[in-house]
Amino acid sequence: MTTFLEFLMAAFLVISGIFGFVGSYGLIKLTNPMSRLHAPTKATTLGVGGVLIASIVHSLLSEGHLSLHELLITLFLFLTAPITANFIAKVHIHRHETRESLPRVGEDQDWATLATDAEIQSD
Amino acid sequence: MKLLRWLFPHPILTILLTIVWLLLVNGYSLNSLLFGLFLGIVIPIITSPYWPDRPTLRNPRMIIEYTLIVLYDIVVANVVVARVILFKSNADQCPAWVSIPLDLRSPEAITVLAATITLTPGTVSADLSDHGHSLLVHCLDAPDPDAVRDEIKTRYERRLMEIFE
């Protein structure tokens, strides 16, 4: 049982290492700034998730009690990571996108980031 | 009944705060449970004036189903995006902006949808339209942008509709 858990732990560490690496590699390899944004969102999900599961298994193994601290890290990451990504995307829209390069809004007037920009200019 | 509502303006938040406190302490003594409950009762009472139109969550079975589906999708999409990054040359990728018309109206539900879209790798939610009726999503590699839109609508938004409205 112990050996099995150790294998499991090692597997999760390796998996998270691979995904962390792919995320960082994507940051270098991709060219478009919006595409680059996709790479780090990977590292926070499976990359960090693997380390956290390995940590839970480790505390079960070596200290003999269930430690669920790690779930909180997942929770806080899931709360904060989308906001960071959204802010970077907004900066990108401000600096590099125009109304024409984005898809049509649908029933509304404009995309919020661009609309505030236009309002500021018209004031 | 009125007292109960004053004491627990948001019962789910009370439970959540207690659990978060227990996880922070990382031990399960009666002491920490009581203090967690204390925080779980006081914080919602203090913050309830700042959060007037909070949505009522319906359908707890659907919340569990939604969470499991999102976790599964995160794993699958990670592998898909890793394949794109490692084995597809930059020229072959077709990044695309997708505009998703929203049926959801409550701000909390839209937040959850946008966060879900960002967390599942390969899609990042970038912007909302000025009246909140469409969501702007960027896809890393989407040869067929309409398929992405339909999948988000049927897979995530339909379930969130059942939870929030």
Contacts between the chains, C-beta under 8 A, distances in Angstrom:
chain1	res1	chain2	res2	distance
A	18	B	82	7.8
A	19	B	78	6.1
A	19	B	82	6.6
A	22	B	82	4.6
A	22	B	85	5.7
A	22	B	86	6.4
A	25	B	85	6.6
A	25	B	86	7.5
A	26	B	81	7.9
A	26	B	85	4.1
A	29	B	85	6.4
A	29	B	90	7.1
A	30	B	85	7.2
A	30	B	90	6.6
A	31	B	90	5.5
A	32	B	95	5.9
A	34	B	95	6.5
A	34	B	124	7.3
A	34	B	126	7.7
A	34	B	138	4.9
A	35	B	93	7.1
A	35	B	95	5.2
A	35	B	140	5.6
A	37	B	124	5.5
A	37	B	138	7.5
A	38	B	81	6.4
A	38	B	121	6.2
A	38	B	122	6.4
A	38	B	124	6.3
A	38	B	140	4.3
A	39	B	85	6.6
A	41	B	118	6.3
A	41	B	119	7.0
A	41	B	121	5.4
A	41	B	124	6.7
A	42	B	78	5.6
A	42	B	81	5.9
A	42	B	82	7.0
A	42	B	121	4.6
A	45	B	74	5.0
A	45	B	78	6.2
A	45	B	119	6.1
A	45	B	121	6.5
A	46	B	74	6.9
A	46	B	75	6.5
A	46	B	78	4.3
A	49	B	74	7.9
A	67	B	26	5.9
A	68	B	23	5.6
A	68	B	26	7.4
A	69	B	23	6.1
A	69	B	24	7.7
A	69	B	26	4.8
A	71	B	23	6.1
A	72	B	20	6.6
A	72	B	23	4.8
A	72	B	24	6.6
A	75	B	20	7.6
A	78	B	115	7.1
A	78	B	119	6.3
A	79	B	115	7.8
A	81	B	118	7.0
A	81	B	119	6.8
A	82	B	114	6.5
A	82	B	115	4.0
A	82	B	118	3.9
A	82	B	119	6.3
A	82	B	125	7.3
A	85	B	118	4.9
A	85	B	124	5.3
A	85	B	125	7.9
A	86	B	114	7.2
A	86	B	118	6.9
A	86	B	124	7.9
A	86	B	125	6.6
A	86	B	126	6.9
A	89	B	124	5.9
A	89	B	125	7.7
A	89	B	126	3.6
A	89	B	127	6.9
A	89	B	138	6.8
A	90	B	126	7.0
A	90	B	127	6.6
A	92	B	126	7.5
A	93	B	126	6.3
A	93	B	127	6.0
A	101	B	97	7.9
A	102	B	97	5.6
A	102	B	99	7.8
A	102	B	136	6.6
A	103	B	97	5.0
A	103	B	98	6.6
A	103	B	99	4.1
A	103	B	136	7.3
A	104	B	99	6.3
A	105	B	99	6.5
A	105	B	129	4.8
A	105	B	134	5.5
A	106	B	99	6.0
A	106	B	101	4.8
A	106	B	129	6.8
A	106	B	133	6.3
A	106	B	134	4.3
A	107	B	101	7.2
A	107	B	133	5.3
A	107	B	134	7.4
A	108	B	129	3.8
A	108	B	130	5.5
A	108	B	131	4.7
A	108	B	132	7.8
A	108	B	133	4.9
A	108	B	134	6.1
A	109	B	129	7.5
A	109	B	130	5.3
A	109	B	131	7.3
A	110	B	129	6.9
A	110	B	130	5.3
A	111	B	127	4.8
A	111	B	128	7.5
A	111	B	129	5.7
A	111	B	130	7.2
A	111	B	136	5.8
A	112	B	127	5.8
A	112	B	128	5.1
A	112	B	129	6.3
A	112	B	130	5.1
A	113	B	127	5.0
A	115	B	130	4.4
